[in-house]
């Protein structure tokens, strides 16, 4: 099998030539896949098999399961999980009453097959909508904190964006990207990109920005609650959960939490 060829588009990568393993051609309108060495196969059978295996798919995943996912979502079948696919996944999750993370998990596969999803009518009830929004915020925050903890002990390195080492904004950007939320590269740009919230309303999973006396942002971290943060602070330090160590700071909450 020839290797997938990639090229950079801004900060995103996508295959310029899609050679998905064992996939010879796709007939999108008929719902039939033609698999090399097998022949025509109904796309619904393939996605059912994929769902049974429950492969976890997220931004930058690639392969046959991604192609099947794209077929079912009605987006371009490239075999690469890029921004277009992630947006379509979020729309599906929102429509089915799931947390709109953009990450394809077991519940998302079930929703693709029409099982286990809440109805849109039920979600349109005010009480259900409020519960859904509250649940989405909590779930995304928990995912962020869990992902941050996975990288404990990794070293600080200026300009590094992971996964082996990080600078401060490289760490926050990587963590949020892993749960389906895109952030700009620098700490100042991240500050500018997310809505500001008061310290009184800050919750675990929010972003915390450190400022100098002029208001310039020089550091970003993930708020962990109780005066603690997850961050990658400086040369010689590692990713860790530590006490807030700056005097001037503000909080921001990505719009995906709302």
N, C-alpha and C positions, 0 to 999 in steps of 0.2 A: 504494500500500500504506500502510495506517495505521501510524504508529510504534508500537513496542511500549511499553506503559505499564508503568512500574516503580514499586514502592513499597518503602520500607525495612522490613525485619523484623529488628530488632536491628542487627547489622552486615551482614546478608545482604540481597541484593536478589533479587526474583523477579518475573516478569511477572504482573500481575493479569489481563491479557487476552492470551492466546496467539494471535498472528496470525503464524504462521510463513510465510515467503515461499513462495507457490505451493501451500501446503497447505490444502485445504478441509476435510477431515475424515479421521479415522483409525478403522479398524475393527480394534481390537487383537486380538480373539479370532480373527478369520479370517486375520490376517496380511496384510491388504490395505490399502493406502493409496489414498485417492481424491485425485488431484491435479487442481487446477483446470485446465481446458482440455485435460486428458489422459484422465481417467477412471481406472478401477481399475487399480492396479499392484501386483504382488506385493511385499510389504515386503522379502523376501529379495533381490529384484532391486535395490531401491533401496539397501539396505545394501551390496550387492556393489559398486555404482557408487561409493558413498561410500568404501568401503575402497580401491577402485582409485585414487581421488583422494587417499586417505590424509590427510584433513584432521586436523590436530592439534587436539584439543579438550581444554579444561581448565575449571576452575572459572570461572564467569561467561561462558563461551561461550554463544552462542545461534544459532538458525537451524534449517534443515531437517535438517542432519546430526545435530544434538543430538536432535531429535525421533525420528529413525530409531534413534539409539543407545538412547534411552529405551525405544522399542518392543522392541528386541532384549533389553534388560536386564530388561524386565518391570516398569518403574517408571512413575510418572505421566508422560504425554507433555505437557510444558509448553513445550518448545522452549528452555528455559533450563537450563544446567548448574549446578545448585545442590548443596547438601549431600547430598540423597538420591541424586542421580545419581552424585556422586563416591564415596559409600560403596558403591554397587552396582558401580561400575567397579573399585574396590579388591577387592571380593569376587571378581569375575570374574578379575582379574589373579592373585590369590592361588590361586584354584582351578586356573588354567591354568599355574602355575609361572612367572609373570612378576613383575617387581618391582612391588609394590603402591603405585604413586605416585598413583593417582587421575587421572592424565593419560592421555588416549587417544592413543596413538601408533600407528605402523604395526603393531607386534606385537599391540597390543590389537585393532585392526581384524581382523587375521588370526585371532586367537583367537575373535572373534565369529563368524567364518565357519568355525570348526573346523579351521584350518590352523596348523601351526607351533607348537603348544603342547605342553608336557610333560604327561605323564599324572599324575593325582593319585596313582596307585599308586606311580609312580617317585619322586614327591616325598616320599612317606611313608617311604621308606627313610632311616634315620638319617643316612647319609653325604650323601645328596641334600638332606635337610632342612637340615643344617648349611651346606652349600654355598649353598643358596638364601638362608638368612638372612644369610650373609656377603656374598653378591652384592648383596642388597637394600640392606644398609647402605652398601656402597661406592657403589652406583649413586645412591642418594639424596644422599649426601654430595657426590658429583661434580656432581650437578644443582644443589645448593645453591651450591656454589662457582662454578660457571659462571654461574648467575643473578646472584650477587653481583657478579661481574666485569663483567657487562653494564652496570652502573649506575655504573661508575667515573667520577668527575668531576662527578657531580650534586651540587648544593649541599645543605648542611644547612639545614633550616628547622624551627623549633620547632612541634611538632604535626602535621608533614607525614607522610603515609603513602604518598607516591609517586603516580605514577611519576616526576614531574619533580623532586621534592625529597623529603627525608626527615629526620626526627629519628632517634635511634638505634634505638628500638624499632619505629618506623614502617618503617625499613629492614629489620630482621630479619623482622618480620611479613610484609612484602610479599614478600621473597625466598622465605620458606618457603611462603607461600600459593601462589606461582607453581608450586611443585613438589608441591602437594597436601597440605601440612601446615598446619593452623590453629594460630596462636599467639595468646594474649591481647594486648591493646593495649600495656600498659606494661611496662617492663623488670622491675619487681618482680613483676608477675603472670606474666611469662614465666619468671622464676626459679622461682616457686612451681609452675608448671605442668609443668616438665620434670624428669625424674629427675636427681639430682646424680651426677656421676662425679668420680673423683679426677684431679688434674693428670697423674699418671702414665699414666692410661688415656685422656686426651683425644686426639681424632683430628680431622683436618681435616674441617670441616663441622659440628662441635659448636658449641654456643652458649657464649660466654664472658661472665660477668657481673662487673662491677666493683663493689666494696663500699667504703663508708666505714668508719671505725673502729668504728662501732656495728653493722656488718653490713648496713646498708641498701644496697640495690642502686640505683646511680645511672646505670649505663650497661650496654648489652648490645651484643655484637659477634659476628661469626661467626669462629670459629677457623680459620686457614688453614694451621697447622702451622709448625714452626721459629720459634716465637716471634712469629708474624705474625697479624694479624686483618684482616678486612674490616669497616669500620664507617663510620658517619656521626656524627662525634663532637661537633661544637659549631659555633656561628655563625662564619662565615668559613672553615670547612673544607668539604671535599667528600668524597664516598664514595671510599675508597682502601684499598689493602692497605698496612698500616703495622705497625711494631713495637708490641707491647703496651706501652701507655704508663701503666698504672696498677700499683700495688704490691699491692693486695689484690684477688683475683679467684677465681672458682670456675667450674666447667664444668658444663654440662647437655647431655643427649642426648635429643631427642624420642623418644617410644616407637615412632614409625613406623620408626626406624632399626633396631629390634631384630628 
